[in-house]
Amino acid sequence: RVALRFLREGRMQTVLIIVGVAAGVAVIAYISALISGLQSSTLTKTLGAQAHLTLQAPDDRVTPAAAPVPGATVLTETQPRAQRLRSVANWQALVPLLEKLPNVAGVSPMVSGAGLALRGEAVQSIALMGVDLDRYDRVVGLRSKVVSGTARLAPGEAIVGRELAQDLGVRVGDRLTVQTGTSSESLRVTALVDLGVKDLNRRTVIVPLRAAQNLLALPGGATELDLTLHDVWAAQRLAAALRTQFPVKAESWQENNAQLVSALNAQSVSTAIIRGVVLAVVVLGIASVLVVTVVQKRREIGILRAMGATRGQVMRLFLVQGAVVGAVGSVLGLLLAVALIGVFTGFVRGSDGLPLFHIHLPLDTALRVALLATVCGVLAAIAPARRAAQLDPAQAIRL
């Protein structure tokens, strides 16, 4: 009761520091939600057309003709071997083993290689991909990227990137010829897809797995196994584990997008610095107001001490004030953060009229921010509370 009375008597000071705490909490919560939404949107767009983890056959390497003799000087010149399409060894048996791993959400075998797409006089170089449509859809969500037609891969059918279809002058239902170094096949287009990157749309042709095996002269093979994970950030650790467990070359999305990972890490570090600076400002603000309160209430503190209040009780008096200021400011700050998120979602839009990306404030994040602000309020009150507890009652009353 005494702590709340002190806060009510210094109404203007209390209002100002609560507003300061609310502003700090709102900035922390809003920045956290904004960066989290931005990173989630960036990852979704970047990983929307690629697997989280890819397994391939190891690269061909030149084997030395003879083992080197210790102490002997050997002059050699080794020319790297040209890499060729090779199947992952025993991939049919490897797929169920990978699907049983705890973090793996889906596994899709693929046969990929280069080729040409022909229609009339138009010729375009393509990246030919043979997949099992249901499995591949679980990895990259292919059906959600269809802009025309229906995703279907029966024998003799193909799914084509939108830009490639424009270059060739084909629509859904038209036929095109896919030619590789060994054979060619006429395919009917069942759907056009937008993979989010124009370069991919300009060269992607997706066919049934068996058709790609025949076109690329790799019967029964799979050049890579694509994996999607529940936790995308676990891809690098899983890749390292699979390289030691199986004779494969495992590459995570972090290794293939090193610059993106660096940018995301820089964003996280910047966000942490902003949080730290704002929390420091909040702590200093609460501490400064409570120090002023100690000076203003020296006579009251002296009377309380003369009436029998212990040093511990006086300390708790100011610690309670810090906790109340932190808690009330946290609640108001979270409400302000939700309002800022609503304004961002409602008014900040892209060229297509849709929100740039979706952001929201998770409940666990809100609770952590509120708890952190309340704890900081208590910590900020420690120094003023110790000063108040050390006041001599007689001197405090005389002043």
VOPALO-177370 format. One record per residue (C-alpha): x negated, y negated, z negated; residue number from 1; residue in one letter. Coordinates in nm, 4 decimals, decimal comma. Layout:
REM VOPALO-177370
{{X; Y; Z}; NUM; A}
...
END
This chain:
REM VOPALO-177370
{{0,0000; 0,0000; 0,0000}; 1; R}
{{-0,2804; -0,2398; -0,0831}; 2; V}
{{-0,4543; -0,1698; 0,2507}; 3; A}
{{-0,1372; -0,2392; 0,4471}; 4; L}
{{-0,0756; -0,5552; 0,2403}; 5; R}
{{-0,4220; -0,6826; 0,3237}; 6; F}
{{-0,3516; -0,6175; 0,6929}; 7; L}
{{-0,0177; -0,8021; 0,6729}; 8; R}
{{-0,1680; -1,1041; 0,4984}; 9; E}
{{-0,4309; -1,1417; 0,7687}; 10; G}
{{-0,1656; -1,1019; 1,0358}; 11; R}
{{-0,3418; -1,2911; 1,3125}; 12; M}
{{-0,6706; -1,1100; 1,2583}; 13; Q}
{{-0,4921; -0,7755; 1,2454}; 14; T}
{{-0,3003; -0,8426; 1,5667}; 15; V}
{{-0,6138; -0,9505; 1,7514}; 16; L}
{{-0,8198; -0,6474; 1,6491}; 17; I}
{{-0,5325; -0,4074; 1,7266}; 18; I}
{{-0,5010; -0,5677; 2,0704}; 19; V}
{{-0,8773; -0,5270; 2,1149}; 20; G}
{{-0,8633; -0,1607; 2,0164}; 21; V}
{{-0,5636; -0,1045; 2,2463}; 22; A}
{{-0,7482; -0,2656; 2,5369}; 23; A}
{{-1,0542; -0,0487; 2,4731}; 24; G}
{{-0,8492; 0,2709; 2,4493}; 25; V}
{{-0,6558; 0,1769; 2,7645}; 26; A}
{{-0,9785; 0,1200; 2,9576}; 27; V}
{{-1,1261; 0,4521; 2,8419}; 28; I}
{{-0,8089; 0,6519; 2,9151}; 29; A}
{{-0,7445; 0,4819; 3,2505}; 30; Y}
{{-1,1041; 0,5160; 3,3711}; 31; I}
{{-1,1084; 0,8819; 3,2637}; 32; S}
{{-0,7858; 0,9560; 3,4519}; 33; A}
{{-0,8983; 0,7555; 3,7570}; 34; L}
{{-1,2379; 0,9260; 3,7893}; 35; I}
{{-1,0864; 1,2680; 3,7233}; 36; S}
{{-0,8237; 1,2126; 3,9944}; 37; G}
{{-1,0817; 1,0774; 4,2376}; 38; L}
{{-1,3147; 1,3726; 4,1847}; 39; Q}
{{-1,0290; 1,6207; 4,2103}; 40; S}
{{-0,9094; 1,4606; 4,5353}; 41; S}
{{-1,2628; 1,4546; 4,6765}; 42; T}
{{-1,3185; 1,8216; 4,5922}; 43; L}
{{-0,9804; 1,9199; 4,7354}; 44; T}
{{-1,0532; 1,7446; 5,0653}; 45; K}
{{-1,4120; 1,8700; 5,0830}; 46; T}
{{-1,3374; 2,2303; 4,9890}; 47; L}
{{-1,0081; 2,2434; 5,1760}; 48; G}
{{-1,1720; 2,3962; 5,4843}; 49; A}
{{-1,4547; 2,5933; 5,3260}; 50; Q}
{{-1,5010; 2,8692; 5,0734}; 51; A}
{{-1,6345; 2,8097; 4,7237}; 52; H}
{{-1,8909; 3,0862; 4,7732}; 53; L}
{{-2,0163; 3,2591; 5,0883}; 54; T}
{{-2,1996; 3,5922; 5,1118}; 55; L}
{{-2,4026; 3,6742; 5,4233}; 56; Q}
{{-2,6585; 3,9301; 5,5324}; 57; A}
{{-3,0171; 3,8328; 5,4375}; 58; P}
{{-3,2228; 3,6568; 5,7032}; 59; D}
{{-3,4468; 3,8638; 5,9280}; 60; D}
{{-3,8090; 3,8328; 5,8228}; 61; R}
{{-4,1348; 3,9394; 5,9844}; 62; V}
{{-4,2981; 4,2326; 5,8044}; 63; T}
{{-4,6813; 4,2188; 5,7942}; 64; P}
{{-4,8510; 4,4878; 6,0031}; 65; A}
{{-5,0780; 4,5854; 5,7144}; 66; A}
{{-5,1022; 4,5086; 5,3485}; 67; A}
{{-5,3613; 4,2382; 5,2687}; 68; P}
{{-5,6895; 4,3646; 5,1277}; 69; V}
{{-5,7926; 4,1936; 4,8036}; 70; P}
{{-6,0879; 3,9601; 4,8578}; 71; G}
{{-6,0701; 3,9778; 5,2384}; 72; A}
{{-6,0131; 3,6721; 5,4575}; 73; T}
{{-5,7346; 3,7281; 5,7064}; 74; V}
{{-5,6468; 3,4902; 5,9895}; 75; L}
{{-5,2896; 3,5353; 6,1008}; 76; T}
{{-5,0235; 3,3435; 6,2847}; 77; E}
{{-4,6705; 3,4630; 6,2283}; 78; T}
{{-4,3834; 3,3482; 6,4448}; 79; Q}
{{-4,0456; 3,3443; 6,2704}; 80; P}
{{-3,7936; 3,5937; 6,3996}; 81; R}
{{-3,4900; 3,4671; 6,5857}; 82; A}
{{-3,1807; 3,5221; 6,3717}; 83; Q}
{{-2,8993; 3,7326; 6,5162}; 84; R}
{{-2,5450; 3,8130; 6,4193}; 85; L}
{{-2,5550; 4,0829; 6,1555}; 86; R}
{{-2,2906; 4,2365; 5,9375}; 87; S}
{{-2,2962; 4,2304; 5,5587}; 88; V}
{{-2,4016; 4,5807; 5,4567}; 89; A}
{{-2,1131; 4,7939; 5,3246}; 90; N}
{{-1,8797; 4,4978; 5,3143}; 91; W}
{{-1,5681; 4,7182; 5,2995}; 92; Q}
{{-1,6886; 4,8635; 4,9688}; 93; A}
{{-1,8102; 4,5248; 4,8455}; 94; L}
{{-1,4751; 4,3468; 4,8804}; 95; V}
{{-1,2898; 4,5363; 4,6019}; 96; P}
{{-1,5901; 4,4948; 4,3707}; 97; L}
{{-1,5875; 4,1193; 4,4247}; 98; L}
{{-1,2105; 4,0986; 4,3719}; 99; E}
{{-1,2512; 4,2550; 4,0274}; 100; K}
{{-1,4840; 3,9789; 3,9076}; 101; L}
{{-1,3069; 3,7633; 3,6462}; 102; P}
{{-1,3439; 3,4227; 3,8138}; 103; N}
{{-1,2738; 3,5339; 4,1728}; 104; V}
{{-0,9314; 3,4329; 4,3080}; 105; A}
{{-0,9668; 3,5713; 4,6609}; 106; G}
{{-1,2082; 3,7362; 4,9051}; 107; V}
{{-1,1840; 3,7092; 5,2828}; 108; S}
{{-1,4103; 3,8904; 5,5347}; 109; P}
{{-1,4960; 3,6921; 5,8454}; 110; M}
{{-1,6726; 3,7426; 6,1767}; 111; V}
{{-1,8012; 3,4100; 6,3085}; 112; S}
{{-2,0084; 3,3132; 6,6079}; 113; G}
{{-2,0376; 3,0730; 6,8989}; 114; A}
{{-1,8463; 3,0863; 7,2230}; 115; G}
{{-1,6712; 2,8892; 7,4943}; 116; L}
{{-1,3045; 2,8018; 7,5330}; 117; A}
{{-1,1837; 2,7694; 7,8921}; 118; L}
{{-0,8577; 2,6482; 8,0419}; 119; R}
{{-0,8572; 2,5470; 8,4029}; 120; G}
{{-1,1519; 2,3169; 8,4607}; 121; E}
{{-1,1883; 2,2304; 8,0909}; 122; A}
{{-1,4716; 2,4022; 7,9025}; 123; V}
{{-1,5491; 2,3429; 7,5348}; 124; Q}
{{-1,8029; 2,5025; 7,3018}; 125; S}
{{-1,6321; 2,6529; 7,0005}; 126; I}
{{-1,6932; 2,8157; 6,6644}; 127; A}
{{-1,5102; 3,1472; 6,6863}; 128; L}
{{-1,3802; 3,2854; 6,3574}; 129; M}
{{-1,2178; 3,6240; 6,3148}; 130; G}
{{-1,0208; 3,6627; 5,9922}; 131; V}
{{-0,7478; 3,8520; 5,8137}; 132; D}
{{-0,4890; 3,5728; 5,8025}; 133; L}
{{-0,3377; 3,6594; 5,4633}; 134; D}
{{-0,6765; 3,6857; 5,2945}; 135; R}
{{-0,8139; 3,3753; 5,4648}; 136; Y}
{{-0,5060; 3,1765; 5,3667}; 137; D}
{{-0,5761; 3,2527; 4,9998}; 138; R}
{{-0,9265; 3,1107; 5,0412}; 139; V}
{{-0,8653; 2,7849; 5,2328}; 140; V}
{{-0,4847; 2,7527; 5,2437}; 141; G}
{{-0,4737; 2,7686; 5,6233}; 142; L}
{{-0,0945; 2,7805; 5,6503}; 143; R}
{{-0,0641; 2,4462; 5,4691}; 144; S}
{{-0,2834; 2,2845; 5,7374}; 145; K}
{{-0,0594; 2,3793; 6,0308}; 146; V}
{{0,0637; 2,0712; 6,2200}; 147; V}
{{0,2422; 2,2514; 6,5023}; 148; S}
{{0,3695; 2,6044; 6,5534}; 149; G}
{{0,3585; 2,8944; 6,3082}; 150; T}
{{0,0377; 3,0473; 6,1738}; 151; A}
{{0,0321; 3,4021; 6,3100}; 152; R}
{{-0,2546; 3,6236; 6,4242}; 153; L}
{{-0,1235; 3,9272; 6,6053}; 154; A}
{{-0,3479; 4,0905; 6,8708}; 155; P}
{{-0,4008; 3,8473; 7,1603}; 156; G}
{{-0,3150; 3,5381; 6,9549}; 157; E}
{{-0,5206; 3,2471; 6,8223}; 158; A}
{{-0,4978; 2,9410; 6,5990}; 159; I}
{{-0,6720; 2,6314; 6,7376}; 160; V}
{{-0,7909; 2,3011; 6,5907}; 161; G}
{{-0,5812; 2,0003; 6,6826}; 162; R}
{{-0,8574; 1,8025; 6,8576}; 163; E}
{{-0,9716; 2,1089; 7,0531}; 164; L}
{{-0,6159; 2,1599; 7,1778}; 165; A}
{{-0,6099; 1,8005; 7,3012}; 166; Q}
{{-0,9450; 1,8405; 7,4769}; 167; D}
{{-0,8284; 2,1570; 7,6507}; 168; L}
{{-0,4773; 2,0293; 7,7182}; 169; G}
{{-0,3015; 2,3191; 7,5447}; 170; V}
{{0,0072; 2,3326; 7,3260}; 171; R}
{{0,1642; 2,6025; 7,1144}; 172; V}
{{0,2563; 2,8920; 7,3418}; 173; G}
{{-0,0079; 2,8131; 7,6064}; 174; D}
{{-0,2976; 3,0439; 7,6859}; 175; R}
{{-0,6707; 2,9829; 7,6833}; 176; L}
{{-0,9695; 3,2045; 7,7525}; 177; T}
{{-1,2378; 3,2617; 7,4920}; 178; V}
{{-1,5724; 3,3691; 7,6323}; 179; Q}
{{-1,8825; 3,4896; 7,4483}; 180; T}
{{-2,2116; 3,6225; 7,5724}; 181; G}
{{-2,0741; 3,9762; 7,6016}; 182; T}
{{-1,7041; 3,9523; 7,6867}; 183; S}
{{-1,4001; 3,7298; 7,7227}; 184; S}
{{-1,0335; 3,7491; 7,6251}; 185; E}
{{-0,7189; 3,5550; 7,7066}; 186; S}
{{-0,5372; 3,4364; 7,3928}; 187; L}
{{-0,2013; 3,2703; 7,3314}; 188; R}
{{-0,1995; 2,9729; 7,0928}; 189; V}
{{0,0415; 3,0221; 6,8015}; 190; T}
{{-0,0429; 2,7163; 6,5900}; 191; A}
{{-0,2471; 2,3970; 6,5781}; 192; L}
{{-0,4216; 2,3116; 6,2499}; 193; V}
{{-0,5743; 2,0019; 6,0953}; 194; D}
{{-0,8719; 2,1041; 5,8801}; 195; L}
{{-0,9330; 1,7503; 5,7575}; 196; G}
{{-1,2525; 1,6945; 5,9601}; 197; V}
{{-1,2337; 1,6005; 6,3281}; 198; K}
{{-1,5537; 1,7859; 6,4110}; 199; D}
{{-1,4053; 2,1073; 6,2728}; 200; L}
{{-1,0782; 2,0473; 6,4552}; 201; N}
{{-1,2703; 1,9981; 6,7814}; 202; R}
{{-1,4466; 2,3368; 6,7737}; 203; R}
{{-1,2401; 2,5796; 6,5642}; 204; T}
{{-1,0697; 2,8834; 6,7154}; 205; V}
{{-0,9359; 3,1424; 6,4706}; 206; I}
{{-0,8551; 3,4917; 6,6001}; 207; V}
{{-0,7776; 3,8293; 6,4417}; 208; P}
{{-1,0744; 3,9987; 6,2752}; 209; L}
{{-1,0806; 4,2898; 6,5190}; 210; R}
{{-1,0679; 4,0586; 6,8216}; 211; A}
{{-1,3719; 3,8652; 6,6983}; 212; A}
{{-1,5564; 4,1908; 6,6315}; 213; Q}
{{-1,5013; 4,2912; 6,9938}; 214; N}
{{-1,5864; 3,9494; 7,1385}; 215; L}
{{-1,9083; 3,9184; 6,9372}; 216; L}
{{-2,0152; 4,2808; 6,9831}; 217; A}
{{-2,0012; 4,3557; 6,6111}; 218; L}
{{-1,7570; 4,6482; 6,5822}; 219; P}
{{-1,6429; 4,7107; 6,2262}; 220; G}
{{-1,8650; 4,4326; 6,0939}; 221; G}
{{-1,8234; 4,1101; 5,8974}; 222; A}
{{-2,0823; 3,8354; 5,9222}; 223; T}
{{-1,9765; 3,6786; 5,5911}; 224; E}
{{-1,7482; 3,7185; 5,2917}; 225; L}
{{-1,5735; 3,4029; 5,1748}; 226; D}
{{-1,4790; 3,3741; 4,8079}; 227; L}
{{-1,2521; 3,1276; 4,6321}; 228; T}
{{-1,2851; 3,0835; 4,2564}; 229; L}
{{-1,0576; 2,9735; 3,9750}; 230; H}
{{-1,3333; 2,7434; 3,8457}; 231; D}
{{-1,5145; 2,5777; 4,1379}; 232; V}
{{-1,8016; 2,4648; 3,9150}; 233; W}
{{-1,8914; 2,8269; 3,8391}; 234; A}
{{-1,9848; 2,8933; 4,2037}; 235; A}
{{-2,3574; 2,8311; 4,1628}; 236; Q}
{{-2,3908; 3,0593; 3,8598}; 237; R}
{{-2,1952; 3,3344; 4,0339}; 238; L}
{{-2,4072; 3,2979; 4,3491}; 239; A}
{{-2,7260; 3,3455; 4,1460}; 240; A}
{{-2,5782; 3,6533; 3,9778}; 241; A}
{{-2,4656; 3,8092; 4,3080}; 242; L}
{{-2,8070; 3,7537; 4,4678}; 243; R}
{{-2,9670; 3,9659; 4,1973}; 244; T}
{{-2,6935; 4,2292; 4,2029}; 245; Q}
{{-2,6440; 4,2858; 4,5773}; 246; F}
{{-2,8687; 4,2611; 4,8869}; 247; P}
{{-2,6924; 3,9507; 5,0212}; 248; V}
{{-2,7587; 3,5824; 5,0775}; 249; K}
{{-2,5160; 3,3948; 4,8517}; 250; A}
{{-2,4545; 3,0221; 4,9008}; 251; E}
{{-2,2302; 2,8115; 4,6790}; 252; S}
{{-2,0432; 2,5002; 4,7854}; 253; W}
{{-2,2771; 2,2974; 4,5618}; 254; Q}
{{-2,5756; 2,4097; 4,7693}; 255; E}
{{-2,3969; 2,3231; 5,0934}; 256; N}
{{-2,2802; 1,9829; 4,9627}; 257; N}
{{-2,5763; 1,8634; 4,7574}; 258; A}
{{-2,5118; 1,4942; 4,8269}; 259; Q}
{{-2,1484; 1,5252; 4,7185}; 260; L}
{{-2,2511; 1,6934; 4,3922}; 261; V}
{{-2,5032; 1,4138; 4,3277}; 262; S}
{{-2,2329; 1,1530; 4,3866}; 263; A}
{{-1,9915; 1,3309; 4,1499}; 264; L}
{{-2,2611; 1,3554; 3,8826}; 265; N}
{{-2,3375; 0,9842; 3,9233}; 266; A}
{{-1,9679; 0,9060; 3,8774}; 267; Q}
{{-1,9548; 1,1168; 3,5606}; 268; S}
{{-2,2640; 0,9463; 3,4164}; 269; V}
{{-2,1247; 0,6002; 3,4997}; 270; S}
{{-1,7942; 0,6887; 3,3340}; 271; T}
{{-1,9739; 0,8098; 3,0198}; 272; A}
{{-2,1726; 0,4839; 3,0020}; 273; I}
{{-1,8538; 0,2773; 3,0366}; 274; I}
{{-1,6871; 0,4788; 2,7607}; 275; R}
{{-1,9854; 0,4330; 2,5319}; 276; G}
{{-2,0021; 0,0563; 2,5867}; 277; V}
{{-1,6269; 0,0120; 2,5311}; 278; V}
{{-1,6378; 0,2225; 2,2134}; 279; L}
{{-1,9302; 0,0158; 2,0859}; 280; A}
{{-1,7304; -0,3026; 2,1456}; 281; V}
{{-1,4298; -0,1551; 1,9633}; 282; V}
{{-1,6425; -0,0506; 1,6653}; 283; V}
{{-1,8102; -0,3908; 1,6421}; 284; L}
{{-1,4734; -0,5666; 1,6663}; 285; G}
{{-1,3183; -0,3630; 1,3843}; 286; I}
{{-1,6287; -0,3977; 1,1688}; 287; A}
{{-1,6447; -0,7755; 1,2173}; 288; S}
{{-1,2789; -0,8246; 1,1211}; 289; V}
{{-1,3151; -0,6075; 0,8114}; 290; L}
{{-1,6315; -0,7929; 0,7072}; 291; V}
{{-1,4346; -1,1180; 0,7262}; 292; V}
{{-1,1574; -0,9531; 0,5227}; 293; T}
{{-1,4073; -0,8574; 0,2522}; 294; V}
{{-1,5240; -1,2189; 0,2295}; 295; V}
{{-1,1675; -1,3510; 0,2218}; 296; Q}
{{-1,0468; -1,0979; -0,0355}; 297; K}
{{-1,3405; -1,1132; -0,2771}; 298; R}
{{-1,1224; -1,2495; -0,5593}; 299; R}
{{-0,8552; -0,9808; -0,5045}; 300; E}
{{-1,1211; -0,7099; -0,4914}; 301; I}
{{-1,2706; -0,8419; -0,8165}; 302; G}
{{-0,9302; -0,8353; -0,9864}; 303; I}
{{-0,8741; -0,4770; -0,8687}; 304; L}
{{-1,2143; -0,3751; -1,0037}; 305; R}
{{-1,1396; -0,5538; -1,3365}; 306; A}
{{-0,8083; -0,3664; -1,3613}; 307; M}
{{-0,9948; -0,0356; -1,3394}; 308; G}
{{-1,0181; 0,0391; -0,9678}; 309; A}
{{-1,3243; 0,2510; -0,8977}; 310; T}
{{-1,5811; 0,1869; -0,6271}; 311; R}
{{-1,4448; 0,4908; -0,4399}; 312; G}
{{-1,0934; 0,3463; -0,4443}; 313; Q}
{{-1,2170; 0,0138; -0,3080}; 314; V}
{{-1,4050; 0,1953; -0,0323}; 315; M}
{{-1,0968; 0,3972; 0,0577}; 316; R}
{{-0,8986; 0,0729; 0,0720}; 317; L}
{{-1,1042; -0,0491; 0,3687}; 318; F}
{{-1,1438; 0,2925; 0,5259}; 319; L}
{{-0,7645; 0,3181; 0,5386}; 320; V}
{{-0,7493; -0,0222; 0,7080}; 321; Q}
{{-0,9969; 0,0968; 0,9728}; 322; G}
{{-0,7965; 0,4166; 1,0294}; 323; A}
{{-0,4667; 0,2266; 1,0592}; 324; V}
{{-0,6114; -0,0242; 1,3051}; 325; V}
{{-0,7661; 0,2574; 1,5123}; 326; G}
{{-0,4479; 0,4687; 1,5134}; 327; A}
{{-0,2066; 0,1860; 1,5994}; 328; V}
{{-0,4444; 0,0515; 1,8642}; 329; G}
{{-0,4787; 0,4009; 2,0118}; 330; S}
{{-0,1038; 0,4456; 2,0528}; 331; V}
{{-0,0633; 0,1052; 2,2164}; 332; L}
{{-0,3709; 0,1665; 2,4338}; 333; G}
{{-0,2368; 0,4978; 2,5618}; 334; L}
{{0,0941; 0,3332; 2,6515}; 335; L}
{{-0,0959; 0,0609; 2,8365}; 336; L}
{{-0,3058; 0,3241; 3,0190}; 337; A}
{{0,0101; 0,5055; 3,1333}; 338; V}
{{0,1456; 0,1727; 3,2617}; 339; A}
{{-0,1785; 0,1046; 3,4521}; 340; L}
{{-0,1644; 0,4515; 3,6070}; 341; I}
{{0,1943; 0,3859; 3,7135}; 342; G}
{{0,0938; 0,0557; 3,8745}; 343; V}
{{-0,1964; 0,2213; 4,0577}; 344; F}
{{0,0204; 0,5047; 4,1855}; 345; T}
{{0,3008; 0,2748; 4,2908}; 346; G}
{{0,1119; -0,0076; 4,4592}; 347; F}
{{-0,2294; 0,1210; 4,5726}; 348; V}
{{-0,1674; 0,3101; 4,8963}; 349; R}
{{-0,3622; 0,4184; 5,2001}; 350; G}
{{-0,3100; 0,3291; 5,5642}; 351; S}
{{-0,0498; 0,6062; 5,5948}; 352; D}
{{0,1640; 0,4543; 5,3191}; 353; G}
{{0,0934; 0,7370; 5,0754}; 354; L}
{{-0,0960; 0,7026; 4,7448}; 355; P}
{{-0,4729; 0,7255; 4,7897}; 356; L}
{{-0,4829; 1,0138; 4,5433}; 357; F}
{{-0,2794; 1,1431; 4,2536}; 358; H}
{{-0,3886; 1,0531; 3,9011}; 359; I}
{{-0,2332; 1,1365; 3,5671}; 360; H}
{{-0,3359; 1,1282; 3,2014}; 361; L}
{{-0,3526; 1,4851; 3,0637}; 362; P}
{{-0,2210; 1,5291; 2,7105}; 363; L}
{{-0,5474; 1,6748; 2,5830}; 364; D}
{{-0,7429; 1,3772; 2,7206}; 365; T}
{{-0,4985; 1,1328; 2,5585}; 366; A}
{{-0,5279; 1,3098; 2,2234}; 367; L}
{{-0,9076; 1,3148; 2,2410}; 368; R}
{{-0,9237; 0,9425; 2,3215}; 369; V}
{{-0,6794; 0,8570; 2,0410}; 370; A}
{{-0,8671; 1,0718; 1,7896}; 371; L}
{{-1,1995; 0,9218; 1,8967}; 372; L}
{{-1,0687; 0,5656; 1,8557}; 373; A}
{{-0,9274; 0,6452; 1,5119}; 374; T}
{{-1,2549; 0,8027; 1,3998}; 375; V}
{{-1,4436; 0,5007; 1,5338}; 376; C}
{{-1,2103; 0,2772; 1,3308}; 377; G}
{{-1,2986; 0,4674; 1,0145}; 378; V}
{{-1,6714; 0,4612; 1,0961}; 379; L}
{{-1,6569; 0,0873; 1,1657}; 380; A}
{{-1,5052; 0,0340; 0,8202}; 381; A}
{{-1,7847; 0,2118; 0,6325}; 382; I}
{{-2,0235; -0,0841; 0,6131}; 383; A}
{{-1,7562; -0,3376; 0,5022}; 384; P}
{{-1,6174; -0,0806; 0,2566}; 385; A}
{{-1,9602; -0,0256; 0,0988}; 386; R}
{{-2,0085; -0,4007; 0,0701}; 387; R}
{{-1,6700; -0,4417; -0,0969}; 388; A}
{{-1,7376; -0,1551; -0,3382}; 389; A}
{{-2,0669; -0,3119; -0,4459}; 390; Q}
{{-1,9092; -0,6468; -0,5462}; 391; L}
{{-1,9511; -0,7372; -0,9110}; 392; D}
{{-1,6016; -0,7963; -1,0588}; 393; P}
{{-1,7014; -1,0948; -1,2755}; 394; A}
{{-1,8788; -1,2779; -0,9979}; 395; Q}
{{-1,6025; -1,1984; -0,7470}; 396; A}
{{-1,3346; -1,3466; -0,9799}; 397; I}
{{-1,5400; -1,6605; -1,0518}; 398; R}
{{-1,5758; -1,7183; -0,6768}; 399; L}
END
